[in-house]
Amino acid sequence: MRQTRQVRLGKLLIGGGAPVSVQTMCNVDPHDAKACLEQLQSCAALGCDVFRMTVPDLEAAKVLGEVKKNSPIPLVADIHFDYRCALAAIEAGTDALRLNPGNIGSRDRVQAVARAAKAKGVPIRIGVNGGSLEKGETLVSSALKHLKLLEDEDFHDVVISAKASNVAETLSVYRELAEKTDCPLHLGVTEAGTLIPGTVRSSVALGILLSEGIGDTIRVSLTNKPEKEVKVGLEILRALGLRAPGPSITSCPTCGRTKVDLLRIASQVEDALEILHRDRLAQPQTSDVKHQTFPKVAVMGCVVNGPGEAKGADVALCGGDGDFILFVRGQQVCRVREEEAVERVVEHVMAL
């Protein structure tokens, strides 16, 4: 595992041997505190560790402050161009800044932000990507140049991200950064795409780097809801053994025999069990709960493979014609209507 300096975002530690964290970014109006907070809470319930909000103007900085008052997880202010927004976000109580020191103006403005952040104990993530490079720069040289700007001000609570939009360049950039700096690294493939291509590109790049011990926090950037980014990020960490196992759900790919809305039911079961898992981890007896094996659940579309999968699951649904047969530990329990299937699965999982 690569050894890095450690940075604190509120109560969350990044780098220095701390667990790899999952981030996402708000995609609703940054001037709508209610919408931002609802999205943040939804992502936190799924397991998100850090939430980022864009702050395009001073009014948005005030909204960030309102959201921060009710946020259960660290909040990062995303700043571009106007250094005054960074200063306002610091005063509003942000846990961290994400900025590119090269696009907020002259050195005195960088100094002003660094000094204000240091006074409040607010770390800075330097974020550069392929679309914002100056002529002759590489992602690595740009990131290190911006790091020097901050370190010249005796500011060292820095995380670095340098995101490319393809797997090969992502691997090359982060491997080089890992050799040249001990700053914690925020991994991601920028503009990765819609759900399927974005998930694949991110999983390949982040999976390889994390398996090499490179990376301290991640974001899966998708043209989709932030909740989807969180779920993919968590699954990447779980697949690598970097996150405690959560719900394990088996579901079939469906075929012409399927007469229930299996995609909807399986997705809703997955979401409900993820929230249940988080609730269990939040209980006072965390030392016991964290080491419990979460019940195995199967959601199957028809009777061909359904009963067989049900035998290997703790709770299972086997689809019929608009309804399901519910199994508990291999034994058929009852028939349930499609509209009540998710609730019944959760009830039986909670009872185990």
Disulfide bonds with the S-S distance in Angstrom:
none
